[in-house]
Amino acid sequence: MNASIKVWRSDPEGGAQPGLVSYQVSYEEGDTVLQGLFSIYDNEESVAFRYGCRFKRCGLCAMEVNGRPRLACRTPMKDGLTVKPLRALPVIRIMAPQGNYDYHNKYFSDEPKYLVPCQLPAGEEEAIQDLVLKAYRVLGCRGWGRLDIMIDAATRRPSLLEINTSPGMTGHSLVPMSARAAGISYEDLCLQVLASAALDQRKGAWGQ
C-alpha cells in the first residue's frame, strides 16, 4: 500500500523556511507512523525525529498527527496524515499584586491577573515557546508539562525556573487556562494527555 503524508520540516541553520513537505510512503497493514518516518529517513537522512522504543524510553516519539498529540509508534500509518512536532501552548503572563506571587496568591486569591494572550512585545512569545520546547527535550521529558520562566525587565532575557511534569488541573491551574486560549476544551485536553501517556515497564516488573 502507498500513502501520501505531509511532514513538518525545519532547517534553522540552513536558512530554509519551515513548512510541510509531502512524501510518498510504502507501507503494510499494521505499520505505524514511526515506521513510515523511518521509511522516509531511509531515503532522506536529514529528516529528524525522536524515538526511544528500543531503549525503554516510551513516549519520546510523541508528535502531532492530524492536529492531535499521538505516539508515533502506536498510531496506524494511513494515507493523508499530517505530522508535526509537538507544540507549546500559549504563554500565560502572571500579574500578581505588588509582584508577589506567593503561596496565597497562587492557590487561594483571585487578585492575580492571568494574561493570555500574554501581551508581550512582538516575537517574545514565540522565542519563549522555542526555549521551553528545547528545555523539555534536553531534559528528556515526555507527555505533558509546564515550564515556568521569569523575564529580566531590562534585558528582556527569559530565565527558566522549573519544569512541572505533572501540573495541576484545577480551576486555578495554568495548563487548562492556556489550552482554553488555544481552543482546546478541558475534556479534549484530558483526552490529549491520555493519548500520549505511556508506562515504563522494567524487566521483572509485575512479577514477570
PADOLUM-863467 format. One line per 3 residues: number of its first residue (from 1); their letters; for each residue x, y, z of N, C-alpha, C. Coordinates in Angstrom, 2 decimals, padded with zeros to 5 digits. Layout:
! PADOLUM-863467
NUM> a> X Y Z X Y Z X Y Z ~ ...
***
This chain:
! PADOLUM-863467
1> mna> 000.85 -001.19 000.00 000.00 000.00 000.00 000.89 001.24 000.00 ~ 000.35 002.31 -000.57 001.07 003.58 -000.62 000.26 004.68 000.08 ~ 000.97 005.57 000.71 000.33 006.69 001.40 001.05 007.98 001.08
4> sik> 000.29 009.04 000.99 000.86 010.37 000.86 000.71 011.08 002.20 ~ 001.84 011.44 002.82 001.78 012.12 004.11 002.60 013.40 004.05 ~ 002.22 014.35 004.89 002.94 015.62 004.98 003.69 015.67 006.30
7> vwr> 004.95 016.05 006.24 005.81 016.11 007.42 006.39 017.51 007.55 ~ 006.30 018.07 008.75 006.85 019.40 009.00 008.37 019.35 009.00 ~ 008.99 020.20 008.18 010.44 020.26 008.10 010.92 021.66 008.49
10> sdp> 012.05 021.68 009.18 012.64 022.95 009.60 014.15 022.83 009.53 ~ 014.81 023.85 009.02 016.27 023.86 008.90 016.78 025.25 009.28 ~ 016.78 025.55 010.61 017.20 026.89 011.05 018.60 027.26 010.59
13> egg> 019.54 026.31 010.62 020.92 026.60 010.25 021.05 026.83 008.75 ~ 020.25 026.12 007.96 020.34 026.27 006.52 019.58 027.47 005.99 ~ 018.74 028.07 006.84 018.02 029.26 006.44 016.75 029.01 005.65
16> aqp> 016.41 027.74 005.43 015.20 027.42 004.67 013.96 027.71 005.52 ~ 012.91 028.15 004.85 011.67 028.42 005.54 011.04 027.11 006.02 ~ 010.60 027.04 007.28 009.94 025.82 007.76 008.59 025.64 007.08
19> glv> 008.18 024.40 006.94 006.89 024.14 006.31 006.67 022.65 006.12 ~ 005.52 022.31 005.55 005.15 020.92 005.31 005.71 020.43 003.98 ~ 006.25 019.22 004.00 006.78 018.58 002.79 006.03 017.27 002.59
22> syq> 005.60 017.02 001.37 004.85 015.81 001.06 005.80 014.66 000.69 ~ 005.45 013.47 001.18 006.22 012.27 000.89 005.29 011.13 000.51 ~ 005.76 010.28 -000.36 005.07 009.05 -000.71 005.73 007.91 000.06
25> vsy> 004.92 007.17 000.79 005.45 006.12 001.67 004.77 004.80 001.35 ~ 005.58 003.77 001.17 005.04 002.41 001.02 004.93 001.77 002.39 ~ 003.81 001.14 002.67 003.62 000.54 003.99 002.73 -000.70 003.88
28> eeg> 002.75 -001.48 004.93 001.93 -002.68 005.01 000.91 -002.52 006.13 ~ -000.14 -003.28 006.08 -001.17 -003.21 007.11 -000.53 -003.51 008.47 ~ -000.85 -002.67 009.44 -000.27 -002.82 010.76 000.92 -001.92 011.02
31> dtv> 001.47 -001.29 009.97 002.58 -000.37 010.16 002.13 000.89 010.90 ~ 003.06 001.54 011.56 002.77 002.74 012.33 003.40 003.98 011.68 ~ 003.02 005.13 012.21 003.60 006.39 011.72 005.11 006.39 011.92
34> lqg> 005.58 005.84 013.03 007.02 005.79 013.28 007.73 004.99 012.19 ~ 007.14 003.87 011.79 007.73 003.09 010.70 007.72 003.87 009.39 ~ 006.65 004.65 009.18 006.60 005.50 007.99 007.70 006.54 007.99
37> lfs> 008.00 007.11 009.16 009.07 008.10 009.25 010.44 007.46 009.00 ~ 010.61 006.23 009.47 011.86 005.52 009.19 012.00 005.27 007.69 ~ 010.89 004.98 007.03 010.91 004.76 005.59 011.37 006.02 004.86
40> iyd> 010.88 007.18 005.32 011.31 008.46 004.74 012.78 008.69 005.02 ~ 013.20 008.40 006.25 014.60 008.61 006.65 015.56 007.76 005.82 ~ 015.13 006.58 005.43 016.00 005.71 004.62 016.39 006.37 003.30
43> nee> 015.53 007.26 002.82 015.81 007.95 001.55 016.25 009.39 001.73 ~ 016.05 009.91 002.92 016.40 011.31 003.17 016.84 011.45 004.62 ~ 018.13 011.31 004.87 018.66 011.24 006.23 018.59 012.56 006.98
46> sva> 018.22 013.63 006.32 018.10 014.91 007.02 016.81 015.00 007.82 ~ 015.89 014.05 007.60 014.64 014.02 008.38 014.98 013.61 009.81 ~ 014.59 014.43 010.79 014.93 014.17 012.19 013.67 013.99 013.02
49> fry> 013.68 013.00 013.89 012.58 012.76 014.81 013.11 011.97 016.00 ~ 012.37 012.01 017.10 012.80 011.33 018.32 012.01 010.05 018.53 ~ 012.69 009.06 019.06 012.01 007.83 019.47 012.90 007.14 020.51
52> gcr> 012.31 006.29 021.30 013.09 005.60 022.33 012.58 004.20 022.61 ~ 011.79 003.66 021.70 011.17 002.35 021.92 012.21 001.27 022.17 ~ 013.33 001.35 021.48 014.35 000.32 021.60 015.21 000.51 022.85
55> fkr> 015.03 001.65 023.53 015.86 001.95 024.69 015.02 002.10 025.96 ~ 013.80 001.54 025.94 012.89 001.57 027.08 012.59 003.00 027.52 ~ 012.44 003.88 026.53 012.10 005.28 026.81 010.81 005.61 026.09
58> cgl> 009.75 004.92 026.45 008.47 005.10 025.77 007.95 006.52 025.97 ~ 007.41 007.09 024.92 006.85 008.43 024.98 007.66 009.46 024.22 ~ 008.91 009.14 023.88 009.74 010.11 023.17 009.25 010.40 021.77
61> cam> 008.49 009.47 021.18 008.04 009.68 019.80 006.69 010.40 019.74 ~ 006.33 011.09 020.83 005.08 011.87 020.80 005.20 013.01 019.80 ~ 004.19 013.19 018.99 004.15 014.25 017.99 002.70 014.53 017.62
64> evn> 002.48 015.58 016.88 001.12 015.89 016.42 000.84 015.15 015.13 ~ -000.22 014.37 015.13 -000.68 013.68 013.93 -002.09 014.16 013.64 ~ -002.24 014.84 012.51 -003.53 015.46 012.16 -004.05 016.35 013.28
67> grp> -003.13 017.12 013.88 -003.51 018.11 014.88 -003.70 017.60 016.28 ~ -003.45 016.30 016.52 -003.65 015.71 017.85 -002.35 015.09 018.35 ~ -002.04 015.24 019.65 -000.86 014.57 020.20 -001.03 013.05 020.13
70> rla> -000.05 012.38 019.56 -000.10 010.94 019.43 001.30 010.36 019.59 ~ 001.36 009.09 019.99 002.62 008.36 019.96 002.78 007.77 018.57 ~ 003.86 008.13 017.89 004.04 007.67 016.52 004.14 006.15 016.44
73> crt> 004.64 005.52 017.51 004.81 004.07 017.49 003.50 003.33 017.70 ~ 002.44 004.05 018.04 001.15 003.41 018.26 000.07 003.91 017.31 ~ 000.41 004.85 016.46 -000.57 005.43 015.55 -000.48 004.74 014.19
76> pmk> -001.58 004.16 013.72 -001.53 003.43 012.45 -001.17 004.34 011.28 ~ -000.36 003.81 010.41 000.01 004.51 009.18 -001.16 004.45 008.21 ~ -001.46 005.58 007.57 -002.51 005.61 006.55 -002.31 006.82 005.66
79> dgl> -003.06 006.87 004.59 -002.95 007.97 003.64 -003.53 009.26 004.22 ~ -002.91 010.39 003.87 -003.47 011.69 004.21 -003.08 012.23 005.56 ~ -002.06 011.68 006.20 -001.65 012.16 007.53 -000.78 013.42 007.42
82> tvk> -000.89 014.28 008.43 -000.01 015.43 008.57 000.71 015.29 009.90 ~ 002.03 015.27 009.85 002.85 015.01 011.04 003.66 016.26 011.37 ~ 003.51 016.74 012.60 004.24 017.92 013.05 004.84 017.67 014.44
85> plr> 005.84 018.47 014.84 006.36 018.37 016.21 005.29 018.82 017.20 ~ 005.42 018.34 018.43 004.54 018.84 019.48 004.73 020.34 019.61 ~ 003.66 021.03 019.92 003.72 022.49 020.03 003.58 022.92 021.48
88> alp> 004.06 024.11 021.76 003.86 024.71 023.07 002.53 025.47 023.06 ~ 001.81 025.38 024.14 000.57 026.14 024.28 000.88 027.63 024.48 ~ -000.12 028.50 024.37 000.13 029.94 024.55 000.75 030.26 025.90
91> vir> 001.62 031.26 025.91 002.27 031.72 027.13 001.26 032.48 027.98 ~ 001.28 032.25 029.28 000.43 032.99 030.22 001.32 033.95 031.01 ~ 000.95 035.20 031.01 001.69 036.21 031.78 000.95 036.46 033.09
94> ima> 001.67 036.30 034.20 001.06 036.42 035.53 001.36 037.80 036.10 ~ 000.31 038.54 036.42 000.44 039.86 037.04 -000.08 039.75 038.47 ~ 000.84 039.60 039.44 000.46 039.43 040.84 000.50 040.77 041.57
97> pqg> -000.28 040.92 042.65 -000.28 042.17 043.43 001.12 042.48 043.95 ~ 001.60 043.67 043.66 002.95 044.10 044.06 004.01 043.11 043.59 ~ 003.71 042.35 042.54 004.68 041.38 042.03 004.92 040.21 042.95
100> nyd> 004.03 040.00 043.91 004.22 038.96 044.92 003.34 037.74 044.60 ~ 003.90 036.79 043.90 003.15 035.57 043.54 003.47 034.49 044.57 ~ 003.01 034.72 045.81 003.31 033.78 046.89 002.28 032.66 046.95
103> yhn> 002.38 031.83 047.98 001.50 030.66 048.11 000.03 031.06 048.13 ~ -000.27 032.11 048.88 -001.67 032.55 048.99 -002.19 033.05 047.64 ~ -001.41 033.93 046.99 -001.85 034.47 045.71 -001.95 033.39 044.63
106> kyf> -001.08 032.39 044.74 -001.08 031.35 043.73 -002.26 030.40 043.84 ~ -002.62 030.03 045.07 -003.62 028.98 045.25 -004.98 029.43 045.76 ~ -005.05 030.59 046.38 -006.30 030.96 047.03 -006.89 032.30 046.57
109> sde> -006.03 033.22 046.18 -006.50 034.57 045.87 -007.00 034.67 044.43 ~ -007.96 035.59 044.24 -008.42 035.91 042.88 -007.81 037.22 042.38 ~ -006.86 037.78 043.15 -006.26 039.06 042.76 -005.29 038.98 041.60
112> pky> -004.45 037.93 041.50 -003.53 037.89 040.36 -004.28 037.86 039.03 ~ -003.72 038.51 038.04 -004.32 038.51 036.71 -003.48 037.61 035.79 ~ -004.16 036.81 035.01 -003.50 035.88 034.10 -003.82 036.33 032.68
115> lvp> -002.80 036.83 032.01 -002.99 037.40 030.67 -002.67 036.36 029.61 ~ -003.66 036.00 028.85 -003.49 035.09 027.72 -004.55 035.45 026.68 ~ -004.15 036.07 025.57 -002.79 036.32 025.09 -001.94 037.12 026.09
118> cql> -000.64 036.85 026.08 000.24 037.36 027.13 000.59 038.83 026.96 ~ 000.35 039.43 025.78 000.62 040.84 025.53 002.10 041.21 025.68 ~ 002.98 040.26 025.37 004.42 040.56 025.38 004.81 041.22 024.06
121> pag> 005.95 041.91 024.03 006.40 042.53 022.78 006.51 041.51 021.64 ~ 006.39 042.00 020.44 006.39 041.13 019.26 007.60 040.21 019.25 ~ 007.36 038.93 019.02 008.43 037.95 018.91 008.82 037.28 020.21
124> eee> 008.47 037.88 021.35 008.91 037.31 022.62 008.19 036.01 022.95 ~ 006.89 035.95 022.68 006.17 034.72 023.00 006.70 033.56 022.19 ~ 006.95 033.76 020.88 007.48 032.69 020.04 008.85 032.25 020.52
127> aiq> 009.69 033.21 020.94 011.03 032.87 021.43 010.93 032.05 022.72 ~ 009.99 032.40 023.58 009.81 031.66 024.83 009.31 030.25 024.54 ~ 008.39 030.11 023.60 007.88 028.79 023.25 008.99 027.91 022.70
130> dlv> 009.86 028.48 021.87 011.00 027.72 021.35 011.94 027.30 022.48 ~ 012.17 028.21 023.42 013.08 027.94 024.53 012.56 026.81 025.41 ~ 011.27 026.86 025.77 010.75 025.83 026.68 010.67 024.47 025.99
133> lka> 010.42 024.44 024.68 010.41 023.17 023.98 011.82 022.56 023.94 ~ 012.83 023.39 023.74 014.20 022.89 023.75 014.56 022.34 025.13 ~ 014.19 023.06 026.19 014.47 022.60 027.55 013.75 021.29 027.84
136> yrv> 012.50 021.20 027.39 011.70 020.00 027.57 012.39 018.79 026.94 ~ 012.94 018.97 025.75 013.59 017.86 025.05 014.95 017.53 025.64 ~ 015.71 018.57 026.01 017.03 018.34 026.59 016.92 017.55 027.89
139> lgc> 015.89 017.82 028.66 015.69 017.12 029.93 015.09 015.73 029.75 ~ 014.75 015.39 028.52 014.21 014.06 028.26 012.78 013.89 028.73 ~ 012.03 014.97 028.77 010.65 014.90 029.24 009.75 014.26 028.19
142> rgw> 008.65 013.69 028.66 007.69 013.04 027.77 006.29 013.40 028.23 ~ 005.34 013.24 027.31 003.95 013.53 027.68 003.69 015.03 027.72 ~ 003.33 015.52 028.89 002.99 016.94 029.00 003.76 017.54 030.17
145> grl> 003.73 018.86 030.27 004.41 019.52 031.36 004.17 021.02 031.29 ~ 004.61 021.72 032.32 004.52 023.19 032.36 005.88 023.73 032.79 ~ 006.38 024.67 032.01 007.66 025.30 032.34 007.42 026.73 032.77
148> dim> 008.05 027.12 033.87 007.91 028.48 034.41 009.18 029.27 034.11 ~ 009.00 030.52 033.74 010.14 031.38 033.43 009.94 032.75 034.08 ~ 011.02 033.49 034.16 010.98 034.91 034.52 011.71 035.69 033.44
151> ida> 011.25 036.90 033.17 011.88 037.75 032.16 012.54 038.94 032.84 ~ 013.82 039.15 032.53 014.53 040.32 033.05 013.96 041.57 032.39 ~ 013.47 042.49 033.20 012.80 043.68 032.67 013.74 044.54 031.84
154> atr> 015.02 044.55 032.17 015.97 045.41 031.46 016.44 044.78 030.16 ~ 016.81 043.50 030.21 017.38 042.85 029.03 016.34 042.10 028.21 ~ 015.17 041.85 028.81 014.11 041.05 028.18 014.57 039.61 027.98
157> rps> 015.55 039.18 028.74 016.06 037.82 028.60 015.27 036.89 029.52 ~ 014.70 035.81 028.98 013.95 034.87 029.83 014.88 033.88 030.53 ~ 014.55 033.55 031.76 015.31 032.54 032.51 014.36 031.43 032.94
160> lle> 014.77 030.20 032.73 013.96 029.06 033.13 014.05 028.87 034.64 ~ 012.90 028.69 035.28 012.87 028.48 036.72 012.72 027.00 037.07 ~ 011.73 026.36 036.50 011.48 024.96 036.82 010.57 024.35 035.76
163> int> 010.51 023.02 035.76 009.55 022.32 034.94 008.71 021.42 035.84 ~ 007.42 021.48 035.64 006.48 020.66 036.39 005.96 019.59 035.45 ~ 006.33 018.33 035.70 005.96 017.25 034.79 004.60 016.64 035.13
166> spg> 003.96 017.17 036.17 002.60 016.75 036.50 001.81 017.95 037.00 ~ 001.56 018.92 036.11 000.92 020.17 036.53 -000.53 019.97 036.94 ~ -001.03 020.94 037.70 -002.39 020.85 038.22 -003.46 021.02 037.14
169> mtg> -004.65 020.58 037.49 -005.79 020.66 036.56 -007.02 021.22 037.29 ~ -006.79 022.16 038.22 -007.88 022.76 038.98 -008.36 024.05 038.31 ~ -009.29 024.72 038.98 -009.81 025.98 038.46 -008.79 027.08 038.41
172> hsl> -007.71 026.97 039.22 -006.64 027.97 039.22 -005.45 027.53 038.37 ~ -005.52 026.36 037.79 -004.35 025.80 037.11 -004.12 026.46 035.75 ~ -002.85 026.51 035.37 -002.47 027.26 034.18 -002.59 026.46 032.89
175> vpm> -002.34 025.16 032.93 -002.41 024.38 031.70 -003.81 024.40 031.08 ~ -004.88 024.12 031.84 -006.21 024.22 031.24 -006.53 025.62 030.73 ~ -006.01 026.64 031.43 -006.24 028.02 031.01 -005.57 028.30 029.67
178> sar> -004.32 027.83 029.53 -003.60 028.02 028.28 -004.24 027.22 027.15 ~ -004.65 026.00 027.46 -005.31 025.16 026.43 -006.59 025.81 025.95 ~ -007.35 026.36 026.87 -008.62 027.02 026.51 -008.37 028.18 025.55
181> aag> -007.27 028.92 025.78 -006.93 030.03 024.89 -006.56 029.53 023.50 ~ -006.10 028.27 023.43 -005.75 027.68 022.13 -006.93 026.97 021.49 ~ -008.10 027.08 022.13 -009.30 026.46 021.57 -009.47 025.01 021.96
184> isy> -008.76 024.56 023.00 -008.85 023.17 023.46 -009.67 023.12 024.74 ~ -010.77 022.41 024.73 -011.62 022.31 025.91 -010.95 021.46 026.98 ~ -011.45 021.56 028.20 -010.89 020.77 029.30 -011.00 019.27 029.00
187> edl> -012.14 018.88 028.45 -012.35 017.47 028.13 -011.37 016.99 027.07 ~ -011.19 017.80 026.02 -010.25 017.42 024.96 -008.82 017.42 025.47 ~ -008.50 018.35 026.37 -007.16 018.38 026.95 -006.87 017.08 027.69
190> clq> -007.83 016.63 028.49 -007.64 015.37 029.22 -007.42 014.20 028.27 ~ -008.20 014.17 027.19 -008.06 013.09 026.21 -006.72 013.15 025.50 ~ -006.23 014.37 025.22 -004.94 014.51 024.54 -003.80 014.07 025.46
193> vla> -003.90 014.40 026.75 -002.89 013.97 027.70 -002.86 012.45 027.78 ~ -004.03 011.85 027.85 -004.12 010.39 027.93 -003.59 009.72 026.67 ~ -003.81 010.36 025.52 -003.40 009.77 024.25 -001.89 009.62 024.15
196> saa> -001.15 010.48 024.84 000.31 010.41 024.78 000.91 009.78 026.04 ~ 000.05 009.21 026.89 000.54 008.61 028.13 001.19 007.27 027.84 ~ 002.21 006.93 028.64 002.90 005.66 028.48 003.46 005.24 029.82
199> ldq> 003.64 003.93 029.99 004.15 003.37 031.23 005.45 002.64 030.95 ~ 006.51 003.04 031.64 007.76 002.32 031.51 007.68 001.05 032.35 ~ 007.93 -000.06 031.72 007.88 -001.34 032.43 009.27 -001.96 032.41
202> rkg> 009.89 -002.01 033.57 011.21 -002.60 033.64 011.13 -004.12 033.68 ~ 012.20 -004.74 033.27 012.26 -006.19 033.27 012.04 -006.72 034.67 ~ 011.13 -007.63 034.83 010.84 -008.19 036.13 009.69 -007.52 036.85
205> awg> 009.14 -006.42 036.25 008.02 -005.72 036.88 006.77 -006.57 036.81 ~ 005.86 -006.31 037.70 004.57 -007.01 037.77 004.74 -008.52 037.95 ~ 005.85 -008.86 038.62 006.06 -010.27 038.94 006.55 -011.10 037.78
208> q> 006.88 -010.47 036.63 007.33 -011.23 035.46 008.85 -011.37 035.44
***
